[in-house]
Amino acid sequence: MQPTDLLKELARPTVKRLLKPVLRPGIEDADRYVATDDVSGQLQFELLKRQGCRPDSKVLEIGCGNLHAGILLIQYLEKGSYVGVDPNKWLRQTAMKNRRVRQLVKEKQARFLGVDDFDASELGIKFDFALSHSVLSHCAHWQLEIFLRNLGRVLAPGGRILASIRLAEGNAHGSSGTPDKEDSRDENWQYPGVSWFKLSTVAKTAEEQGLTAVHVPEYTEFYTKTRPNEYHDWLVFSWKRPRPPMSNGLAVGVK
């Protein structure tokens, strides 16, 4: 073997090692990207159950990422009852490198869509619940209407959308809001940055889509006791009639 050939052979493992995080992202890369973990997924799962989610419910998760909440939901729900939506396919593909996760997805007939407009209507399913964590908190201003319109299209009568958001007013659990307490009005998707919406803006947009918005500040309190840096505000959207019963929730009026 010539010296130059030997150097090439020695270099190959080094190059592969350097390129591995780029070419074959692992679970650590996925966790860093979504900035959540299994504990965060457990908290989301608990909030959805507090809203009344049962094993026979149909659940749509917007921004399912690498399935921190998704795995728990797939385990909990009956076959064919979970759909995850996320344009970043590599995140769920990373989660499904685990053999047990692949088996679970197959056994429970979970489905996934890679769309970026939050639209799952192609499946022809009416969902009892939609879960969305850390999606509206990065949306462009114009995407709020699309989010609510497309989720409304697949929401069953009496169904609910549970979504986290960053409210411009801030909250008592670590969120300062915007300096002027107004919408940030971002033109583009903000990631890893954050977008902000006034509560009245969200309520008005929801009403235009035939939905009612309910702010549930105790969900933020519950969440931040375990995950102090995830101080999102939480909202529940539902059809204006019938309005969902909410213990300690604050119905949002349009200003």
WOVEN-V836175 format. One line per field, one symbol per residue. ss: DSSP state (@ for helix, = for strand, . for the rest). psi: psi as a letter, one per 30 degrees, with the letter a starting at -180 (. if undefined). burial: # if it has 9 or more other ideal C-beta (glycine too) atoms within 8 Angstrom, else .. A space follows every 10 residues. Layout:
ss=???
psi=???
burial=???
This chain:
ss=..@@@@@@@@ @@@@@@@@@@ @@@...@@@@ @@@@...@@@ @@@@@@@@@@ ........== ==.......@ @@@@@@.... .====...@@ @@@@@...@@ @@@@@@@... ===....... @@@...==== ==...@@@.. ..@@@@@@@@ @@@.====== =====.=... .......... .......... ......=.@@ @@@@@@@@.. =====.@@@@ @@@@@@.... ..=======. .........= =....
psi=kleeeeeeee feeeeeeefe feeikaeeee eeefhlaeee eeeeeeeeef fgklfglkkk jkhfbhheee eeeeeellkg fkkkkkfief eeeeegfkee eeeeeeeghk lkkglgggjg fffgkkkekk kjkheffgkl effeeeeeee eefgklkflk jjklljkffa lggfkfaleg hlkfhkflkj kgaklkkkee eeeeeeefgg lkkkkiffee eeeffeiffi hllkkkklkf kkkkkjkglj kklk.
burial=.....#.... .......... ......#.## #.##.#...# ########.. #.#...#### ########## ####..#... ######..#. ##.###.... ##.##..#.# ###.#..#.# ..#.###### ########## #.######## ##.##..### ########.# #.#.#.##.. #.##.#...# ....###### #######.#. #######.## ####..##.# #########. ...#.#..#. .#...
